[in-house]
Amino acid sequence: MTNPSSRPNRRQVVKAAAVSAAFPWVMTRSGLAGASTRANSTLGIGVIGIGIRGKNLMRPLMQRDDTRIVAVCDVAGPRLMRGMRMVEEMDGEPCAAYLDFLDMLQRGDLDAVVIATPDHQHAFEAVHAADAGKHIYCEKPLTLTIPEGRAICNAVERNGVTFQTGSQQRTEYGRKFVDACEHVRSGRIGTLQRIEVGVGDPPLVCDLPAEDMPAGYDFDRWLGQAPERAFNAELCPVGVHGHYPKWRAYREYCNGYFADMGAHHYDIAQWGMDADHTGPVKVIPPARAADGTMPKRGLVLEYADGVQVSHGGRSGTAFYGTDGWIWVDRGALEASDEAILKDPRGADEVTLPRHANHLDNWIKCLRGEDKAKPICHEEVGHRTASVNQLAVIGYETGKTLHWDPQREFFVGDDAQVGNDSLTRPVRDGWQLPGCARKGV
């Protein structure tokens, strides 16, 4: 396998040495730890990415009796130190710290990883973790491109690991989303005709200025597959932060704020349509404005049954049928008629799974306590990410495109334009095994 750790170039060696000098306790290949002091029934977990989501996921894992965080990994020294101290202060046991997640994967006491890095890192980390035999919980949006998502699915299948995508609206938030999708799939609003999804804008090209990089940061490793550029704290915050960084706005690292929340609300649209193993067949962008610019709302995804999913409306997911509507968001569940939301459910109506929480569902599945796959397993995460990626391609090309959701490529008129947009450039050394992508 070709990767930055097995074949480091001079720049990577120099930067890694600088980080190690600033934070000498960081583990490297010459100082790997792996001896297990935990009980055999306790799952050893490593957390990759100690930003706000990484810390939020660490806390419930540290509160469980059947899991222990044995290692943390981050490219920023201050966050890495904070993650290590969080574990040691709460558990009272040592926690290893790594600059490179590939080093961490060599631990003998590591059963699973939590991936909470920026989106453009997910596929590289998930495929390598699966190939190392580790179970995976990966934050959403799952991937940057559709081929990356299929590569993750293939890696999970060939290694037999358990995968959960962090689209926790299916399990949490008072189960409002579970209720909404049950009602829609049970026909309480009649035949479903259209869906509105209220999320943010498509991505921008990153134009942030260069800034001085503080000591103890490996920004080259933060960039990963993305094009080389100078450090900017809007992308990789300085110190231990409590906000969501701006990399979400830029296409080099994410599919914009559109996908950042679209990975949640389009996921509910997919669930409500019972479309977890398929996707739209047509991408219809809005008409350009008189000055030639593309509007930031209005794109429509059309499914084989004729249901149209449009980008717009109030925050959340709104389902419209022949007999009424249902709108759901994290703090609300409303319908055109209160009777639509009535309980109890009829014996012939759809009942969807109800779990304690998203992490618990993943852990029970990987332990075999729940024989089903996690509620947001790899195919679910891939299909939801694909919906977002198809919409972004529609906004960027301005073309009406026809999609084959089974073979996962565009067909018909302008197919070449769409298929050329399925991949992104990737820097040497960050190619993903099993995923054909453009080189740089």
Residue pairs with C-beta under 8 A, 6 or more apart in sequence:
1 128
1 131
1 433
2 429
2 431
3 102
3 124
3 128
3 429
3 430
4 12
4 100
4 221
4 429
4 430
5 29
5 100
5 102
5 103
6 102
7 429
8 16
9 429
11 220
12 220
12 221
15 218
15 219
15 220
15 221
16 28
16 99
16 100
16 218
16 221
18 215
18 216
18 218
19 26
19 75
19 77
19 99
19 216
19 217
19 218
20 26
20 28
20 99
22 77
22 215
22 216
23 77
23 80
23 81
23 97
23 216
25 84
25 97
26 77
26 80
26 97
26 98
26 99
27 33
27 71
27 96
27 97
27 98
27 99
27 103
27 104
28 99
28 100
28 103
29 103
29 106
32 103
32 106
32 107
33 71
33 96
33 107
34 106
34 107
34 108
34 109
34 110
35 108
35 109
36 44
36 70
36 108
36 109
37 93
38 44
38 68
38 70
38 109
41 66
42 65
42 66
42 67
42 68
43 66
43 67
43 68
43 111
43 112
43 363
43 366
43 367
44 68
44 70
44 107
44 109
44 110
44 111
44 112
45 61
45 67
45 68
45 69
45 70
45 110
45 111
45 112
45 113
45 114
46 69
46 70
46 71
46 72
46 73
46 98
46 101
46 104
46 105
46 107
46 110
46 112
46 113
46 114
46 134
47 54
47 57
47 58
47 61
47 69
47 71
47 72
47 73
47 83
47 113
47 114
47 116
48 54
48 72
48 73
48 74
48 101
48 104
48 113
48 114
48 115
48 116
48 117
48 125
49 73
49 74
49 115
49 116
49 117
49 118
49 121
49 139
50 58
50 72
50 73
50 74
50 76
50 79
50 80
50 82
50 83
50 116
51 74
51 79
51 116
51 117
51 237
51 241
51 245
52 241
52 242
52 243
52 244
53 116
53 139
53 166
54 74
54 83
54 114
54 116
55 82
55 83
55 86
57 114
57 116
57 137
57 166
57 359
58 69
58 72
58 83
58 86
58 87
58 114
60 357
60 359
61 67
61 69
61 114
61 359
62 68
62 69
62 86
62 87
62 90
62 91
64 363
66 363
66 367
67 363
68 91
68 93
69 87
69 91
69 95
70 95
70 96
70 107
70 109
70 110
71 95
71 96
71 97
71 98
71 104
71 107
71 110
72 80
72 83
72 84
72 87
72 95
72 96
72 97
72 98
73 80
73 97
73 98
73 99
73 100
73 101
73 104
74 80
74 83
74 99
75 99
75 217
75 218
75 219
75 221
75 222
75 236
76 216
76 217
76 218
76 222
76 236
76 237
77 215
77 216
77 217
78 216
78 238
78 239
78 240
79 239
79 240
79 241
80 97
80 98
80 99
81 97
82 240
83 95
83 97
84 95
84 96
84 97
87 93
87 95
88 94
88 95
96 104
96 107
98 104
99 218
99 221
100 221
101 113
101 125
101 128
101 129
102 128
104 110
104 113
105 113
105 128
105 129
105 132
105 134
106 132
110 134
111 134
111 135
112 134
112 135
112 136
112 137
112 366
113 125
113 129
113 134
113 135
113 136
113 137
114 137
114 138
115 121
115 122
115 125
115 126
115 129
115 136
115 137
115 138
115 139
116 139
117 125
117 139
118 222
118 245
118 247
118 253
118 254
119 141
119 142
119 143
119 144
119 248
119 253
119 254
119 255
119 259
120 144
120 224
120 225
120 226
120 252
120 253
120 254
121 224
121 225
122 138
122 139
122 142
122 143
122 144
122 148
122 152
123 143
123 144
123 145
123 148
123 149
123 151
123 152
123 432
123 435
124 224
124 225
124 430
124 432
125 138
126 136
126 138
126 152
126 155
126 163
127 151
127 152
127 155
127 432
127 433
127 434
127 435
129 136
129 161
130 136
130 152
130 155
130 156
130 158
130 159
130 161
130 163
131 155
131 159
131 433
133 159
133 161
134 161
135 161
135 162
135 163
135 362
135 366
136 156
136 161
136 162
136 163
136 164
137 163
137 164
137 166
137 359
137 362
138 152
138 163
138 164
138 165
138 166
138 381
139 165
139 166
140 165
140 166
140 167
140 263
140 264
140 267
140 381
140 384
140 385
141 254
141 255
141 259
141 260
141 262
141 263
141 384
141 385
141 388
142 149
142 152
142 165
142 263
142 381
142 382
142 384
142 385
143 149
143 152
143 382
143 385
143 389
144 253
144 254
144 255
144 389
144 424
145 389
145 422
145 423
145 424
145 437
146 382
146 385
146 386
146 389
146 390
146 408
146 422
147 422
147 423
147 435
147 436
147 437
148 432
148 435
148 437
149 381
149 382
149 383
149 385
149 386
150 382
150 408
150 435
151 432
151 433
151 434
151 435
152 163
152 378
152 381
152 382
153 378
153 379
153 382
154 434
155 433
155 434
156 163
156 377
156 378
157 378
161 366
162 362
162 365
162 366
162 373
162 374
163 374
163 377
163 378
163 381
164 358
164 359
164 361
164 362
164 365
164 374
164 375
164 376
164 377
165 376
165 377
165 378
165 380
165 381
165 384
166 358
166 376
167 263
167 264
167 267
167 376
167 380
167 381
167 384
168 357
168 358
168 376
169 177
169 264
169 265
169 267
169 268
169 330
170 177
170 178
170 267
170 268
170 271
170 358
170 375
170 376
171 178
171 354
171 355
171 356
171 357
171 358
171 361
171 375
172 357
172 358
173 330
173 331
175 354
176 328
176 329
176 330
176 332
176 333
177 268
177 271
177 317
177 328
178 352
178 353
178 354
179 328
179 333
179 341
180 268
180 272
180 317
180 319
180 326
180 328
180 333
181 268
181 271
181 272
181 352
182 345
182 349
182 350
182 351
182 352
183 189
183 326
183 335
183 340
183 341
184 192
184 272
184 273
184 319
184 321
184 326
185 272
185 274
185 350
185 352
186 345
186 346
186 349
186 350
187 321
187 349
188 323
188 324
188 326
188 335
188 340
189 319
189 320
189 321
189 322
189 323
189 324
189 325
189 326
189 335
189 336
189 340
190 321
190 322
190 323
190 324
191 321
191 322
191 323
192 272
192 273
192 307
192 319
192 320
192 321
193 306
193 307
193 308
193 320
193 321
193 322
194 307
194 308
194 309
194 310
194 320
195 269
195 272
195 273
195 307
195 308
195 309
195 310
195 317
195 318
195 319
195 320
196 309
196 310
196 312
196 313
196 317
196 318
196 320
197 262
197 265
197 266
197 269
197 309
197 310
197 311
197 312
197 313
197 316
197 317
197 318
198 265
198 312
198 313
198 314
198 315
198 316
198 317
198 318
199 257
199 258
199 260
199 261
199 262
199 265
199 266
199 311
199 315
200 256
200 257
200 258
200 260
200 261
200 262
201 249
201 256
201 257
201 258
201 296
202 255
202 256
202 258
202 296
202 391
202 392
202 395
202 396
203 249
203 250
203 251
203 254
203 255
203 256
203 258
203 259
203 392
204 249
204 250
204 251
204 256
205 250
205 251
205 252
206 229
206 235
206 250
206 251
206 252
206 253
208 232
208 234
208 235
208 246
209 230
209 232
210 229
210 230
210 231
210 232
211 230
211 231
211 232
211 233
212 231
213 219
213 230
213 231
214 238
217 231
217 236
219 231
219 236
220 228
222 235
222 236
223 229
223 427
224 427
224 430
225 424
225 426
225 427
225 430
225 432
226 252
226 253
226 427
227 252
227 425
227 427
227 440
228 427
234 245
234 246
234 247
235 245
235 246
235 247
235 250
235 253
236 245
236 247
237 243
237 245
247 253
247 254
248 254
248 256
248 257
248 260
249 256
249 257
250 256
251 392
252 424
254 260
255 262
255 388
255 389
255 392
256 392
258 311
258 388
258 391
258 392
259 385
259 388
259 389
259 392
261 315
262 387
262 388
262 391
263 384
263 385
263 388
265 315
265 316
265 317
266 309
266 317
266 384
266 387
266 388
267 376
267 380
267 384
268 316
268 317
268 328
269 309
269 317
269 319
269 387
270 276
270 279
270 380
270 383
270 384
270 387
271 352
272 317
272 319
273 303
273 307
275 303
275 383
276 379
276 380
276 383
277 379
277 383
278 303
278 304
278 383
278 405
278 406
279 303
279 383
279 386
279 387
279 390
279 403
279 405
280 301
280 302
280 303
280 309
280 387
280 390
280 403
280 405
281 302
281 303
281 304
281 402
281 403
281 404
281 405
282 301
282 302
282 400
282 401
282 402
282 403
283 299
283 300
283 301
283 302
283 390
283 391
283 393
283 394
283 399
283 400
283 401
283 402
283 403
283 418
284 299
284 300
284 301
284 302
284 394
284 400
285 294
285 298
285 299
285 394
285 395
285 397
285 398
285 399
285 400
286 294
286 295
286 297
286 298
286 299
287 295
288 294
288 295
288 398
289 295
294 395
294 396
294 398
296 395
297 311
297 312
298 310
298 311
298 312
299 310
299 311
299 391
299 394
299 395
300 308
300 309
300 310
300 311
301 308
301 309
301 310
301 387
301 390
301 391
302 308
302 309
303 309
309 387
311 391
314 327
314 329
315 329
316 327
316 328
316 329
316 330
316 332
317 327
317 328
317 329
318 325
318 326
318 327
318 328
319 325
319 326
319 327
324 335
324 336
324 337
324 340
325 335
325 336
326 333
326 334
326 335
326 336
326 340
326 341
327 333
327 334
327 335
328 334
333 341
335 341
345 351
353 372
353 375
355 361
355 375
358 375
358 376
361 370
361 374
361 375
362 374
364 370
365 372
365 373
365 374
386 405
386 408
390 401
390 403
393 401
393 418
393 421
393 422
394 400
394 401
396 421
397 414
397 417
397 418
397 421
399 414
399 417
399 418
400 413
400 414
401 410
401 412
401 414
401 415
401 417
401 418
402 410
402 411
402 412
402 413
402 415
403 409
403 410
403 411
403 418
404 410
404 411
409 415
409 418
409 419
409 422
410 416
410 417
410 418
410 419
410 422
423 436
423 437
423 438
424 437
424 438
425 437
425 438
425 439
425 440
426 432
426 437
426 438
426 439
426 440
427 440
428 439
428 440
431 437
431 439
